């Protein structure tokens, strides 16, 4: 498949898959790359999967080459075409774009151009982005501001340097630089939203300090619940808590610090909207063409009816056509198995 570029990089990274318009790989249907619709006025846009950190609790296990042998990057103009196509499928009931990733969004080489082009879409009023902050500089923040970015949801989990390095899985994580980055963002036109993950039994005291840091900056802080998934990177030291206990704890912290912590979609002007119509239902059988390797080992990506489908336990070659049974369709993310 000539348009599927797999480039060799450092030895531990088996390949980078560049998805171009020529490839005709659908950018709707996958969880790790492309455009995701969760039935709201906000679309998630995932331009690449690369990450420069290796967090001990990462829900996607980013930077784990034994689990994810390939990274993916989407050609800018092709990604923009699919953003507009998904908006059309939702009857243009979209007013926000969140540039996120299973890795680090600012690792995308065309992040500034993506922001500038999305800003030109009339319906889009708010553009947000996730980041661990490590690749941001004073000049980069200024450029992001000029490109039209409205909010950065910045991951910071501790105000202790050594603990931060441990949690982010990198000795080069510079907490003092991150704190300065927070102040630079907060002094720009970009809204700062701190997004620490509450790791019960590890950073309990740091959550208190991070709330006070947010109060000092007068910015939002959206405390995240630690979630364990089948293929996530798990920190065995963390004590699990259910959603009831998590929200109860947030309520206690709100009273203690006199600062709003229970934030929901309405706080960020996110509304329910029409979902992208499903082209497959669970149990459907279709013929699909294998188009590229999957994000995880023993998976391949296929396409059918202009949607991308993850085929589990699959070792077929690119170009092969196989019959598959659809197993999952949630949020137009299609997972199937060969029959």
TORKOL-4160 file (C-alpha; in steps of 0.2 Angstrom, whole numbers, padded with zeros to 4 digits, m for minus):
339
<pt num="1" X="0000" Y="0000" Z="0000"/>
<pt num="2" X="0011" Y="0014" Z="m0007"/>
<pt num="3" X="0002" Y="0028" Z="0003"/>
<pt num="4" X="0005" Y="0020" Z="0020"/>
<pt num="5" X="0022" Y="0026" Z="0025"/>
<pt num="6" X="0031" Y="0017" Z="0039"/>
<pt num="7" X="0047" Y="0025" Z="0044"/>
<pt num="8" X="0061" Y="0018" Z="0054"/>
<pt num="9" X="0066" Y="0028" Z="0069"/>
<pt num="10" X="0076" Y="0024" Z="0085"/>
<pt num="11" X="0079" Y="0006" Z="0088"/>
<pt num="12" X="0065" Y="0004" Z="0101"/>
<pt num="13" X="0052" Y="0012" Z="0090"/>
<pt num="14" X="0047" Y="0000" Z="0076"/>
<pt num="15" X="0039" Y="0012" Z="0065"/>
<pt num="16" X="0029" Y="0028" Z="0062"/>
<pt num="17" X="0013" Y="0027" Z="0052"/>
<pt num="18" X="0009" Y="0043" Z="0042"/>
<pt num="19" X="m0009" Y="0044" Z="0037"/>
<pt num="20" X="m0011" Y="0054" Z="0022"/>
<pt num="21" X="m0026" Y="0059" Z="0010"/>
<pt num="22" X="m0019" Y="0047" Z="m0003"/>
<pt num="23" X="m0020" Y="0032" Z="0010"/>
<pt num="24" X="m0039" Y="0035" Z="0010"/>
<pt num="25" X="m0039" Y="0028" Z="0028"/>
<pt num="26" X="m0055" Y="0033" Z="0037"/>
<pt num="27" X="m0052" Y="0045" Z="0052"/>
<pt num="28" X="m0068" Y="0039" Z="0061"/>
<pt num="29" X="m0069" Y="0023" Z="0070"/>
<pt num="30" X="m0053" Y="0022" Z="0080"/>
<pt num="31" X="m0049" Y="0027" Z="0098"/>
<pt num="32" X="m0031" Y="0032" Z="0096"/>
<pt num="33" X="m0031" Y="0043" Z="0080"/>
<pt num="34" X="m0043" Y="0053" Z="0070"/>
<pt num="35" X="m0059" Y="0062" Z="0076"/>
<pt num="36" X="m0070" Y="0055" Z="0090"/>
<pt num="37" X="m0088" Y="0060" Z="0094"/>
<pt num="38" X="m0095" Y="0057" Z="0111"/>
<pt num="39" X="m0112" Y="0064" Z="0107"/>
<pt num="40" X="m0109" Y="0081" Z="0113"/>
<pt num="41" X="m0105" Y="0098" Z="0105"/>
<pt num="42" X="m0086" Y="0095" Z="0108"/>
<pt num="43" X="m0076" Y="0084" Z="0096"/>
<pt num="44" X="m0060" Y="0076" Z="0101"/>
<pt num="45" X="m0046" Y="0077" Z="0088"/>
<pt num="46" X="m0031" Y="0066" Z="0089"/>
<pt num="47" X="m0018" Y="0070" Z="0077"/>
<pt num="48" X="m0004" Y="0059" Z="0083"/>
<pt num="49" X="0000" Y="0046" Z="0096"/>
<pt num="50" X="0018" Y="0051" Z="0101"/>
<pt num="51" X="0022" Y="0055" Z="0119"/>
<pt num="52" X="0038" Y="0061" Z="0128"/>
<pt num="53" X="0033" Y="0055" Z="0145"/>
<pt num="54" X="0030" Y="0038" Z="0153"/>
<pt num="55" X="0017" Y="0041" Z="0167"/>
<pt num="56" X="0016" Y="0026" Z="0180"/>
<pt num="57" X="m0003" Y="0027" Z="0179"/>
<pt num="58" X="m0006" Y="0031" Z="0160"/>
<pt num="59" X="m0023" Y="0025" Z="0155"/>
<pt num="60" X="m0017" Y="0022" Z="0137"/>
<pt num="61" X="0000" Y="0015" Z="0142"/>
<pt num="62" X="0008" Y="0028" Z="0130"/>
<pt num="63" X="0027" Y="0026" Z="0126"/>
<pt num="64" X="0026" Y="0007" Z="0129"/>
<pt num="65" X="0034" Y="0000" Z="0113"/>
<pt num="66" X="0031" Y="m0018" Z="0119"/>
<pt num="67" X="0012" Y="m0015" Z="0119"/>
<pt num="68" X="0011" Y="m0001" Z="0105"/>
<pt num="69" X="0024" Y="m0005" Z="0092"/>
<pt num="70" X="0018" Y="0009" Z="0081"/>
<pt num="71" X="0015" Y="0028" Z="0082"/>
<pt num="72" X="0003" Y="0037" Z="0071"/>
<pt num="73" X="0003" Y="0054" Z="0063"/>
<pt num="74" X="m0011" Y="0062" Z="0052"/>
<pt num="75" X="m0007" Y="0073" Z="0038"/>
<pt num="76" X="m0014" Y="0091" Z="0042"/>
<pt num="77" X="m0026" Y="0094" Z="0028"/>
<pt num="78" X="m0033" Y="0076" Z="0028"/>
<pt num="79" X="m0037" Y="0078" Z="0046"/>
<pt num="80" X="m0046" Y="0095" Z="0043"/>
<pt num="81" X="m0056" Y="0086" Z="0030"/>
<pt num="82" X="m0062" Y="0073" Z="0042"/>
<pt num="83" X="m0066" Y="0086" Z="0056"/>
<pt num="84" X="m0077" Y="0095" Z="0044"/>
<pt num="85" X="m0085" Y="0078" Z="0038"/>
<pt num="86" X="m0089" Y="0073" Z="0056"/>
<pt num="87" X="m0096" Y="0090" Z="0059"/>
<pt num="88" X="m0107" Y="0088" Z="0044"/>
<pt num="89" X="m0113" Y="0071" Z="0050"/>
<pt num="90" X="m0118" Y="0079" Z="0066"/>
<pt num="91" X="m0128" Y="0092" Z="0057"/>
<pt num="92" X="m0115" Y="0105" Z="0062"/>
<pt num="93" X="m0120" Y="0103" Z="0081"/>
<pt num="94" X="m0102" Y="0106" Z="0086"/>
<pt num="95" X="m0095" Y="0122" Z="0094"/>
<pt num="96" X="m0079" Y="0115" Z="0102"/>
<pt num="97" X="m0063" Y="0106" Z="0097"/>
<pt num="98" X="m0052" Y="0098" Z="0110"/>
<pt num="99" X="m0035" Y="0093" Z="0103"/>
<pt num="100" X="m0030" Y="0078" Z="0114"/>
<pt num="101" X="m0021" Y="0062" Z="0112"/>
<pt num="102" X="m0017" Y="0045" Z="0119"/>
<pt num="103" X="0000" Y="0053" Z="0120"/>
<pt num="104" X="0006" Y="0072" Z="0120"/>
<pt num="105" X="m0004" Y="0083" Z="0108"/>
<pt num="106" X="0010" Y="0096" Z="0107"/>
<pt num="107" X="0022" Y="0082" Z="0100"/>
<pt num="108" X="0012" Y="0084" Z="0084"/>
<pt num="109" X="0023" Y="0093" Z="0071"/>
<pt num="110" X="0009" Y="0104" Z="0064"/>
<pt num="111" X="0000" Y="0108" Z="0080"/>
<pt num="112" X="0001" Y="0127" Z="0076"/>
<pt num="113" X="m0006" Y="0125" Z="0059"/>
<pt num="114" X="m0020" Y="0114" Z="0065"/>
<pt num="115" X="m0025" Y="0127" Z="0077"/>
<pt num="116" X="m0025" Y="0141" Z="0064"/>
<pt num="117" X="m0035" Y="0130" Z="0052"/>
<pt num="118" X="m0048" Y="0125" Z="0065"/>
<pt num="119" X="m0050" Y="0143" Z="0071"/>
<pt num="120" X="m0056" Y="0147" Z="0053"/>
<pt num="121" X="m0071" Y="0135" Z="0055"/>
<pt num="122" X="m0086" Y="0147" Z="0058"/>
<pt num="123" X="m0095" Y="0135" Z="0070"/>
<pt num="124" X="m0080" Y="0132" Z="0081"/>
<pt num="125" X="m0081" Y="0145" Z="0096"/>
<pt num="126" X="m0069" Y="0136" Z="0108"/>
<pt num="127" X="m0053" Y="0127" Z="0105"/>
<pt num="128" X="m0045" Y="0117" Z="0119"/>
<pt num="129" X="m0029" Y="0106" Z="0121"/>
<pt num="130" X="m0023" Y="0093" Z="0133"/>
<pt num="131" X="m0004" Y="0094" Z="0138"/>
<pt num="132" X="0009" Y="0088" Z="0150"/>
<pt num="133" X="0017" Y="0105" Z="0148"/>
<pt num="134" X="0035" Y="0099" Z="0145"/>
<pt num="135" X="0036" Y="0104" Z="0127"/>
<pt num="136" X="0029" Y="0122" Z="0130"/>
<pt num="137" X="0040" Y="0137" Z="0130"/>
<pt num="138" X="0037" Y="0155" Z="0132"/>
<pt num="139" X="0038" Y="0157" Z="0113"/>
<pt num="140" X="0027" Y="0142" Z="0110"/>
<pt num="141" X="0014" Y="0148" Z="0122"/>
<pt num="142" X="0013" Y="0165" Z="0113"/>
<pt num="143" X="0012" Y="0156" Z="0096"/>
<pt num="144" X="m0003" Y="0145" Z="0103"/>
<pt num="145" X="m0011" Y="0161" Z="0109"/>
<pt num="146" X="m0009" Y="0169" Z="0092"/>
<pt num="147" X="m0016" Y="0153" Z="0083"/>
<pt num="148" X="m0032" Y="0154" Z="0093"/>
<pt num="149" X="m0031" Y="0142" Z="0107"/>
<pt num="150" X="m0043" Y="0146" Z="0121"/>
<pt num="151" X="m0038" Y="0133" Z="0135"/>
<pt num="152" X="m0024" Y="0122" Z="0140"/>
<pt num="153" X="m0029" Y="0107" Z="0151"/>
<pt num="154" X="m0012" Y="0105" Z="0159"/>
<pt num="155" X="m0007" Y="0088" Z="0168"/>
<pt num="156" X="0002" Y="0091" Z="0184"/>
<pt num="157" X="0001" Y="0078" Z="0198"/>
<pt num="158" X="0013" Y="0084" Z="0212"/>
<pt num="159" X="0022" Y="0100" Z="0218"/>
<pt num="160" X="0037" Y="0089" Z="0224"/>
<pt num="161" X="0050" Y="0087" Z="0211"/>
<pt num="162" X="0056" Y="0070" Z="0214"/>
<pt num="163" X="0038" Y="0063" Z="0215"/>
<pt num="164" X="0034" Y="0072" Z="0199"/>
<pt num="165" X="0048" Y="0064" Z="0190"/>
<pt num="166" X="0043" Y="0047" Z="0197"/>
<pt num="167" X="0025" Y="0049" Z="0192"/>
<pt num="168" X="0029" Y="0055" Z="0174"/>
<pt num="169" X="0042" Y="0042" Z="0172"/>
<pt num="170" X="0056" Y="0053" Z="0166"/>
<pt num="171" X="0071" Y="0060" Z="0176"/>
<pt num="172" X="0071" Y="0075" Z="0164"/>
<pt num="173" X="0054" Y="0081" Z="0170"/>
<pt num="174" X="0057" Y="0099" Z="0177"/>
<pt num="175" X="0044" Y="0104" Z="0190"/>
<pt num="176" X="0050" Y="0122" Z="0191"/>
<pt num="177" X="0049" Y="0124" Z="0173"/>
<pt num="178" X="0031" Y="0117" Z="0173"/>
<pt num="179" X="0026" Y="0129" Z="0187"/>
<pt num="180" X="0033" Y="0144" Z="0177"/>
<pt num="181" X="0024" Y="0137" Z="0162"/>
<pt num="182" X="0008" Y="0138" Z="0172"/>
<pt num="183" X="0011" Y="0156" Z="0176"/>
<pt num="184" X="0015" Y="0160" Z="0158"/>
<pt num="185" X="m0001" Y="0152" Z="0152"/>
<pt num="186" X="m0011" Y="0160" Z="0165"/>
<pt num="187" X="m0004" Y="0177" Z="0160"/>
<pt num="188" X="m0009" Y="0175" Z="0142"/>
<pt num="189" X="m0026" Y="0175" Z="0134"/>
<pt num="190" X="m0026" Y="0156" Z="0135"/>
<pt num="191" X="m0036" Y="0149" Z="0150"/>
<pt num="192" X="m0026" Y="0137" Z="0161"/>
<pt num="193" X="m0035" Y="0122" Z="0168"/>
<pt num="194" X="m0025" Y="0111" Z="0180"/>
<pt num="195" X="m0029" Y="0093" Z="0178"/>
<pt num="196" X="m0021" Y="0082" Z="0191"/>
<pt num="197" X="m0025" Y="0064" Z="0193"/>
<pt num="198" X="m0030" Y="0060" Z="0211"/>
<pt num="199" X="m0019" Y="0045" Z="0215"/>
<pt num="200" X="m0026" Y="0039" Z="0232"/>
<pt num="201" X="m0012" Y="0034" Z="0244"/>
<pt num="202" X="0002" Y="0043" Z="0233"/>
<pt num="203" X="m0002" Y="0061" Z="0230"/>
<pt num="204" X="m0016" Y="0065" Z="0243"/>
<pt num="205" X="m0007" Y="0079" Z="0251"/>
<pt num="206" X="m0001" Y="0086" Z="0234"/>
<pt num="207" X="m0019" Y="0087" Z="0229"/>
<pt num="208" X="m0022" Y="0100" Z="0243"/>
<pt num="209" X="m0006" Y="0109" Z="0238"/>
<pt num="210" X="m0012" Y="0109" Z="0219"/>
<pt num="211" X="m0029" Y="0117" Z="0224"/>
<pt num="212" X="m0020" Y="0131" Z="0233"/>
<pt num="213" X="m0008" Y="0133" Z="0218"/>
<pt num="214" X="m0024" Y="0135" Z="0207"/>
<pt num="215" X="m0031" Y="0147" Z="0220"/>
<pt num="216" X="m0015" Y="0157" Z="0219"/>
<pt num="217" X="m0016" Y="0158" Z="0200"/>
<pt num="218" X="m0035" Y="0160" Z="0200"/>
<pt num="219" X="m0037" Y="0146" Z="0188"/>
<pt num="220" X="m0048" Y="0131" Z="0186"/>
<pt num="221" X="m0043" Y="0114" Z="0193"/>
<pt num="222" X="m0051" Y="0099" Z="0187"/>
<pt num="223" X="m0046" Y="0084" Z="0198"/>
<pt num="224" X="m0046" Y="0068" Z="0188"/>
<pt num="225" X="m0051" Y="0051" Z="0195"/>
<pt num="226" X="m0038" Y="0037" Z="0193"/>
<pt num="227" X="m0045" Y="0024" Z="0181"/>
<pt num="228" X="m0039" Y="0006" Z="0178"/>
<pt num="229" X="m0042" Y="m0001" Z="0161"/>
<pt num="230" X="m0037" Y="m0018" Z="0154"/>
<pt num="231" X="m0022" Y="m0011" Z="0144"/>
<pt num="232" X="m0018" Y="0004" Z="0155"/>
<pt num="233" X="m0001" Y="0006" Z="0164"/>
<pt num="234" X="m0005" Y="0002" Z="0182"/>
<pt num="235" X="0002" Y="0009" Z="0198"/>
<pt num="236" X="m0001" Y="m0004" Z="0210"/>
<pt num="237" X="0002" Y="0008" Z="0225"/>
<pt num="238" X="m0014" Y="0017" Z="0221"/>
<pt num="239" X="m0029" Y="0013" Z="0231"/>
<pt num="240" X="m0044" Y="0012" Z="0220"/>
<pt num="241" X="m0060" Y="0022" Z="0224"/>
<pt num="242" X="m0077" Y="0021" Z="0216"/>
<pt num="243" X="m0085" Y="0037" Z="0209"/>
<pt num="244" X="m0096" Y="0040" Z="0224"/>
<pt num="245" X="m0081" Y="0041" Z="0236"/>
<pt num="246" X="m0072" Y="0051" Z="0223"/>
<pt num="247" X="m0086" Y="0064" Z="0222"/>
<pt num="248" X="m0088" Y="0064" Z="0241"/>
<pt num="249" X="m0070" Y="0068" Z="0243"/>
<pt num="250" X="m0071" Y="0082" Z="0230"/>
<pt num="251" X="m0085" Y="0089" Z="0241"/>
<pt num="252" X="m0074" Y="0088" Z="0256"/>
<pt num="253" X="m0060" Y="0097" Z="0247"/>
<pt num="254" X="m0072" Y="0110" Z="0240"/>
<pt num="255" X="m0077" Y="0115" Z="0258"/>
<pt num="256" X="m0059" Y="0114" Z="0265"/>
<pt num="257" X="m0052" Y="0125" Z="0252"/>
<pt num="258" X="m0067" Y="0135" Z="0248"/>
<pt num="259" X="m0064" Y="0132" Z="0229"/>
<pt num="260" X="m0075" Y="0125" Z="0216"/>
<pt num="261" X="m0069" Y="0107" Z="0211"/>
<pt num="262" X="m0085" Y="0098" Z="0205"/>
<pt num="263" X="m0084" Y="0103" Z="0187"/>
<pt num="264" X="m0095" Y="0096" Z="0173"/>
<pt num="265" X="m0099" Y="0099" Z="0155"/>
<pt num="266" X="m0110" Y="0114" Z="0158"/>
<pt num="267" X="m0095" Y="0123" Z="0167"/>
<pt num="268" X="m0086" Y="0121" Z="0150"/>
<pt num="269" X="m0101" Y="0125" Z="0139"/>
<pt num="270" X="m0102" Y="0108" Z="0132"/>
<pt num="271" X="m0119" Y="0102" Z="0127"/>
<pt num="272" X="m0127" Y="0086" Z="0121"/>
<pt num="273" X="m0129" Y="0085" Z="0102"/>
<pt num="274" X="m0133" Y="0073" Z="0088"/>
<pt num="275" X="m0121" Y="0058" Z="0087"/>
<pt num="276" X="m0113" Y="0053" Z="0071"/>
<pt num="277" X="m0125" Y="0040" Z="0064"/>
<pt num="278" X="m0118" Y="0022" Z="0066"/>
<pt num="279" X="m0114" Y="0013" Z="0050"/>
<pt num="280" X="m0113" Y="m0004" Z="0059"/>
<pt num="281" X="m0122" Y="m0012" Z="0074"/>
<pt num="282" X="m0116" Y="m0025" Z="0086"/>
<pt num="283" X="m0117" Y="m0042" Z="0078"/>
<pt num="284" X="m0116" Y="m0035" Z="0060"/>
<pt num="285" X="m0105" Y="m0045" Z="0048"/>
<pt num="286" X="m0096" Y="m0035" Z="0034"/>
<pt num="287" X="m0082" Y="m0038" Z="0022"/>
<pt num="288" X="m0067" Y="m0027" Z="0027"/>
<pt num="289" X="m0050" Y="m0023" Z="0019"/>
<pt num="290" X="m0035" Y="m0023" Z="0030"/>
<pt num="291" X="m0026" Y="m0006" Z="0028"/>
<pt num="292" X="m0013" Y="m0004" Z="0042"/>
<pt num="293" X="m0006" Y="m0012" Z="0058"/>
<pt num="294" X="m0016" Y="m0009" Z="0074"/>
<pt num="295" X="m0011" Y="0002" Z="0088"/>
<pt num="296" X="m0009" Y="m0014" Z="0099"/>
<pt num="297" X="0000" Y="m0030" Z="0095"/>
<pt num="298" X="m0010" Y="m0044" Z="0086"/>
<pt num="299" X="m0022" Y="m0031" Z="0080"/>
<pt num="300" X="m0024" Y="m0024" Z="0062"/>
<pt num="301" X="m0035" Y="m0009" Z="0056"/>
<pt num="302" X="m0047" Y="m0012" Z="0042"/>
<pt num="303" X="m0059" Y="m0001" Z="0033"/>
<pt num="304" X="m0077" Y="m0004" Z="0027"/>
<pt num="305" X="m0091" Y="0008" Z="0023"/>
<pt num="306" X="m0079" Y="0023" Z="0025"/>
<pt num="307" X="m0075" Y="0018" Z="0043"/>
<pt num="308" X="m0060" Y="0012" Z="0051"/>
<pt num="309" X="m0062" Y="m0004" Z="0061"/>
<pt num="310" X="m0050" Y="m0012" Z="0074"/>
<pt num="311" X="m0049" Y="m0031" Z="0071"/>
<pt num="312" X="m0043" Y="m0040" Z="0086"/>
<pt num="313" X="m0032" Y="m0056" Z="0086"/>
<pt num="314" X="m0028" Y="m0053" Z="0068"/>
<pt num="315" X="m0012" Y="m0056" Z="0058"/>
<pt num="316" X="m0018" Y="m0054" Z="0040"/>
<pt num="317" X="m0008" Y="m0043" Z="0028"/>
<pt num="318" X="m0012" Y="m0026" Z="0021"/>
<pt num="319" X="m0023" Y="m0027" Z="0006"/>
<pt num="320" X="m0032" Y="m0043" Z="0012"/>
<pt num="321" X="m0051" Y="m0043" Z="0012"/>
<pt num="322" X="m0059" Y="m0053" Z="0026"/>
<pt num="323" X="m0076" Y="m0055" Z="0034"/>
<pt num="324" X="m0078" Y="m0048" Z="0051"/>
<pt num="325" X="m0091" Y="m0048" Z="0065"/>
<pt num="326" X="m0093" Y="m0031" Z="0074"/>
<pt num="327" X="m0091" Y="m0033" Z="0093"/>
<pt num="328" X="m0092" Y="m0014" Z="0099"/>
<pt num="329" X="m0099" Y="0002" Z="0091"/>
<pt num="330" X="m0099" Y="0014" Z="0106"/>
<pt num="331" X="m0095" Y="0032" Z="0101"/>
<pt num="332" X="m0093" Y="0026" Z="0083"/>
<pt num="333" X="m0077" Y="0017" Z="0088"/>
<pt num="334" X="m0078" Y="0000" Z="0079"/>
<pt num="335" X="m0070" Y="m0016" Z="0085"/>
<pt num="336" X="m0072" Y="m0033" Z="0077"/>
<pt num="337" X="m0066" Y="m0050" Z="0075"/>
<pt num="338" X="m0063" Y="m0061" Z="0060"/>
<pt num="339" X="m0076" Y="m0075" Z="0056"/>
